Amino acid sequence: MQTLSEDRARFAASLAETCVESATTLPLLGGPDDAPVIPVRIEGKDAAMVVSPLFGHLFVRNAGAIWFEQGPTHKMIAQDHAVTLTEITKVDTLEIGPIVLHDLLAERLEDAPIRLVKGRPLVGVIGRPLLQHFRLMLMLDVPHEKLGLLVWRDAPQCAAGPQGLFTRKPVVIDLDADARITALIDNHPVRIRLDPDLVRSALPRDVVLGTLATAGDLGQDQPVVTQFGTMERGVRHRFKSLRLGSRDLGATEFLVLENLDEGALGASFFRREVTLIDFDHGKFLFAPATSQVNQPDLGLHFDASHEGIATVHDTPRQATAERSGTN
């Protein structure tokens, strides 16, 4: 007699054969709290790149023999409103497993010390526009150290979507074009982005003070300092409840930061979930999984000064921060 999980596994395999037009699965090169970093080839050379739905561009930077042409300079604004300069450049060839992409516009960041990930230089970030343009669904499976990219077949028998690919029934919630979802935090709706590069989930202080907590509440919390475009002060605050769709995640800790533009779900969420982001149909799917990660965290995050990505280190009595870049 088949168990329910065996039945779902058989159905998932059948659905993938029918409805997945093409797909590739890549190993995650870091630990559970690292950014999703995958092996790629760029301009014909081995490299590593972060994949994140938060980023609104394809970002690159020079790294040894991998070099990108200079172009027009313009300003970009980080999540904390700090301004940085980038240059428009072109990537001739980007290979992600068997997927080969040509003539891609990118933002070139300033040079920085090269960070090697298993012998590969960390050269940039693959953001959501590239995934959206090529109709790629993003499956991020941190518990099993995998990242998948797949194209869903547009056919009547596939109209129900990819939720049948999960061997455990997933939660399915709406996702907007900027990879935002609505969360219920202490029974209040809050719009937050998906940011697996951020070690801890975070909320803007003004949003929290508006509905979720008082200044007195936050004054009792552990202070932290993070580095985004600039140094930002905040606290670690534990909310009584976090609800995403039909799933109650219970009491959950967020960083509450000054000058942050929007809230975000970070690696503290993704490390325990199998997730799928369907940009084309505006859906976010996730189901719990038991972690099988065997490698330690390597501090892999893209430069904190460019898109508001930071790791935070707390000491018992004072707040400190470590920059999560390519140092």
Secondary structure, 3 states (H helix, E strand, C coil): CCCHHHHHHHHHHHHHHHHEEEEEEEECCCCCCCCCEEEEEECCEEEEEEECCCCCCCEECCECCECCCCCCEEEEECCCCCEEEEEEEEEEEEEECCEEEEEEEEEECCCCCCCEECCEEEEEEECHHHHHHCCCEEEEEHHHCEEEEEEECCCHHHCCCHHHHCCCCCEEEECCCCCEEEEEECCEEEEEEECCCCCCCEEEHHHHHHHCCCHHHHHCCEEEEEECCCEEEEEEEEEEEEEECCEEEEEEEEEEECCCCCEEECHHHHCCEEEEEECCCCEEEEEECCCCCCCCCCCCCCCHHHHCCCEEEECCCCEEEECCCCC
